């Protein structure tokens, strides 16, 4: 999980907590699940060529484009890498780029 992905997940959980959309018990469970999840924490700087090329192919917002380019930058070294997203456009682009 990239630091940007981590920040986005933390922001969503905090918003859910502020809006009282879940009980405090479930909010804490979500935080624990994210903390202990099966992912590796990565420090990644997406290749600028990937960013430029993917921007021409996929109509993504900046952060979503960054996530896809980061995944493409890591794909050769980490073939087991998966890109998880609740965003339909990013999920479609990831499938189009060979991610499961």
N, C-alpha and C positions, 0 to 999 in steps of 0.2 A: 504494500500500500504506500503510495507516494505521500509526501507531506501535504500536498494540495488535496488529495483524496481524504486524508485524515481530517484536515480542516473543514472540508465540506460535510463530512459525516458528523463531526462535533457540532457544527452550526445547525444541522437539521435536528439533532437530538436536543440541543438547547432550545430551539424554537418550539419543539414538541413540549418540552418541559414548561416553557413560559406560557404556552397556550393551554396548558393542562389537558392536552389531547390524550395523554396516558397517565396512569397513576405513577406516583414517585417510585414505587417498586419496579414497575416495568421500565421506566426511564433509566434507573440504575442498572437493571438487567441488560438493557441495550448498551449502555456504556461498558459494562463488563464484557459483553459479547464482542464488542469492537476491540477492546483491549486485548482479549485472549484469542481472537480469531486465528484462523489457519493461514494467515498471510505473513509475508516477509515485509519488513519496513525497508523502503528503498529511498535513496537520495538520487533523483534522476533529473537530468537536464536534457529534454528532448532535442534531437537533432533538428537544426533549423531547416534543413532541406526537407525532412519529413513534414514539418509544420507547413511549409510553403506548398509542397506537393499535395498533401491531404486537404488543405484549404481549397484547392482548385477542384477537388473531387466531391467533397462532402460539405453540405450546408450546416456547419456546426458553429455554436457560440465559442468564444475564445477559450474558456476553461475546458469545454468538451473537446475542442481541437487539441489542446495541450495534452489531455489525458490520452487521446488516440495516438498522438505523435510520440508520447512517452512510451506507450506500449509497443509501437512499431520500432522504436529505438532499442528496445530490450528484447524483441521477439527472437532474434537470431541466437542470442546467448541464453535465453530462457524460453525454450519452445513450449514448456508447460504453462506459460503465462496466460492468464485469462483476464479479460476486461469485463468487470461487472458494472452494470449501470441500470438505473431506473428510468433513464431518459431514452425514449424510443428512437430518436434520431442517432444518438451516440451508439446505441445497441445495434442499429442497422448498419452503421458505418463500420463498427467493429466486426460484425459478421462479414461484411464486404471486404474487409482487410484480412480475413482468414482467422479471426479469433472465434473460439466457441463460446 
